[in-house]
């Protein structure tokens, strides 16, 4: 009986480990779906705006129906905008939208860094911007390190001390995080790890290890 229980438990653990990648994927998708629902769901600010747009088309046929019609219209408009962005109008559209946002100080301070990072990792990102950023490891204390992006190799004067500017992103959505000024000695370049690999690593919550991030092999 004891041998049977041991084998059954081992089989269960083996099956659970086999399913672990898909389970983690489902958990991450559920987490992202929760954020999406909070941001654009029917009860959110954006959701109410979408419902208002749908009500113009369907009239008073129910708030839920108006929301889905409005959402369909928004998706179509985004697709049409994507077609325009794929043309030579991309630069003009970006510059025009940036100028519009720059007129609102509060929005500008939030929008600018997010826009820079999104455009950096986008499918048509500027190669020059990619080359100006490097993947580094930042050490906090004696035993804690995290991957980050070195925004520029330039040193900044902060309180009379040299500091480097790094971007700490969040997982699994790397569009966000914090800009930190850190001591140059706490920043170590991670060779062989590109910005694209860095983004994939964070989106996968560390489950997709890039080739540039090698496992540690202790010296014998």
C-alpha positions in Angstrom: 0.0 0.0 0.0 2.8 2.4 0.9 4.6 1.7 -2.4 1.4 2.3 -4.3 0.8 5.7 -2.5 4.4 6.7 -3.3 4.0 5.9 -6.9 0.7 7.6 -7.2 2.1 10.8 -5.5 5.2 10.7 -7.8 2.9 10.3 -10.9 0.8 13.3 -9.7 3.9 15.5 -9.2 5.2 14.5 -12.6 1.9 15.4 -14.2 1.7 18.7 -12.4 5.2 19.6 -13.5 4.3 18.7 -17.0 1.3 21.0 -16.9 3.2 23.8 -15.0 4.0 25.9 -18.1 0.4 26.0 -19.3 -0.8 26.6 -15.7 1.5 29.6 -15.3 0.5 30.9 -18.7 -3.2 30.7 -17.7 -2.5 32.5 -14.4 -0.6 35.3 -16.2 -3.4 35.7 -18.7 -6.0 35.8 -16.0 -3.9 38.4 -14.2 -3.6 40.5 -17.4 -7.4 40.0 -18.0 -8.1 41.4 -14.6 -6.1 44.5 -15.3 -7.7 44.9 -18.7 -11.2 44.6 -17.2 -10.4 47.2 -14.6 -9.0 49.5 -17.3 -11.5 49.2 -20.1 -14.4 47.2 -18.6 -18.0 48.5 -18.7 -17.7 50.1 -15.3 -14.4 51.8 -16.0 -13.9 55.4 -17.3 -12.9 54.1 -20.7 -15.7 51.6 -20.7 -18.3 54.2 -20.0 -16.9 56.3 -22.8 -17.1 53.3 -25.1 -20.7 52.7 -24.0 -21.6 56.3 -24.8 -20.2 56.0 -28.3 -22.1 52.7 -28.8 -25.4 54.4 -27.6 -25.1 56.9 -30.3 -25.3 54.1 -32.9 -27.8 51.7 -31.2 -29.8 54.1 -29.2 -31.4 52.9 -26.0 -31.2 49.1 -26.6 -29.3 48.3 -23.4 -26.0 49.4 -21.8 -24.4 46.0 -22.4 -25.3 46.0 -26.1 -24.1 49.6 -26.5 -20.8 48.7 -24.8 -20.1 45.8 -27.2 -21.1 47.9 -30.3 -18.9 50.7 -29.1 -16.0 48.3 -28.4 -16.4 47.0 -32.0 -16.2 50.5 -33.4 -13.1 51.3 -31.3 -11.4 48.1 -32.5 -12.2 49.1 -36.1 -10.8 52.6 -35.6 -7.6 51.2 -34.0 -7.2 48.9 -37.0 -7.6 51.8 -39.4 -5.1 53.8 -37.4 -2.7 50.9 -37.6 -3.0 50.9 -41.4 -2.1 54.6 -41.4 0.8 54.0 -39.0 2.2 51.4 -41.4 2.6 54.1 -44.0 5.0 57.0 -44.2 2.5 59.0 -42.0 3.8 57.2 -38.9 6.3 60.0 -38.1 3.8 62.8 -38.6 1.2 61.1 -36.5 3.6 60.5 -33.7 4.9 64.1 -33.7 1.4 65.6 -33.9 0.1 63.5 -31.1 3.2 64.2 -29.0 2.7 68.0 -29.5 -0.9 67.7 -28.4 0.0 65.8 -25.2 2.9 68.2 -24.5 0.3 71.0 -24.0 -1.0 69.2 -20.9 1.8 69.2 -18.2 0.4 66.4 -16.1 -0.2 64.1 -19.0 3.1 65.0 -20.6 5.1 63.8 -17.5 3.4 60.4 -17.6 3.0 60.0 -21.4 6.6 60.8 -22.5 8.5 57.9 -20.8 5.8 55.4 -21.6 5.7 56.4 -25.2 9.5 56.2 -25.5 9.6 52.7 -24.1 6.6 51.4 -26.1 8.2 52.8 -29.3 11.5 51.3 -28.3 10.2 47.7 -28.2 7.7 48.1 -31.0 8.0 46.2 -34.3 9.2 49.4 -36.1 11.4 50.7 -33.3 14.3 53.1 -33.9 17.6 51.2 -34.1 19.4 54.2 -32.7 17.3 54.2 -29.6 18.0 50.5 -29.1 21.7 51.0 -29.3 21.6 53.7 -26.7 20.2 51.4 -24.1 21.9 48.4 -22.5 20.8 45.6 -20.3 22.5 45.7 -16.9 22.2 44.1 -13.5 21.8 46.5 -10.6 22.9 45.4 -7.2 21.0 46.5 -4.1 22.9 45.7 -0.9 25.1 42.6 -0.7 22.8 39.9 -2.1 20.0 41.4 -4.2 20.3 42.1 -7.9 17.7 42.8 -10.6 17.9 43.3 -14.4 17.3 46.8 -15.7 17.9 49.0 -18.7 20.7 51.5 -18.6 19.1 54.5 -20.2 22.3 56.3 -21.2 26.0 55.7 -20.4 26.2 59.4 -19.3 26.9 60.1 -15.6 24.6 62.5 -13.8 25.5 64.8 -10.9 23.0 64.0 -8.0 23.9 65.8 -4.8 27.5 66.1 -5.9 27.8 62.3 -6.5 28.1 60.5 -9.8 25.0 58.5 -10.6 23.7 56.4 -13.6 20.1 56.4 -14.7 18.5 53.0 -15.0 15.0 51.9 -15.8 13.5 49.2 -13.6 10.6 47.5 -15.4 7.9 45.3 -14.1 6.9 41.8 -15.1 5.0 40.5 -17.0 4.2 44.0 -18.5 7.5 45.7 -19.0 5.9 49.0 -20.0 6.2 50.6 -16.7 8.4 50.7 -13.6 10.7 53.3 -12.1 13.6 55.4 -13.1 16.4 55.3 -10.5 19.7 57.1 -10.1 22.2 54.5 -8.7 25.9 54.3 -7.9 28.0 53.4 -11.0 29.7 50.6 -9.0 26.3 48.9 -8.5 25.7 48.6 -12.2 27.1 45.6 -14.1 26.7 45.1 -17.9 25.1 41.8 -18.9 26.9 40.9 -22.1 25.1 39.0 -24.8 21.6 40.1 -23.6 19.8 42.4 -26.0 16.9 44.7 -25.2 14.5 42.4 -27.1 15.7 39.4 -25.1 15.2 41.5 -21.9 11.6 42.3 -22.9 10.8 38.7 -23.7 12.3 37.5 -20.4 10.0 39.9 -18.4 6.9 39.1 -20.5 7.4 35.4 -19.8 7.9 36.1 -16.1 11.4 34.6 -16.3 10.2 31.3 -17.9 11.8 32.0 -21.2 15.5 32.3 -20.5 17.5 34.2 -23.2 20.7 32.7 -24.5 22.7 35.6 -23.1 21.6 34.9 -19.6 23.7 31.8 -18.8 23.1 29.5 -15.9 25.7 29.7 -13.1 28.2 26.8 -13.1 30.3 26.7 -9.9 34.0 26.2 -10.3 35.3 22.8 -9.2 
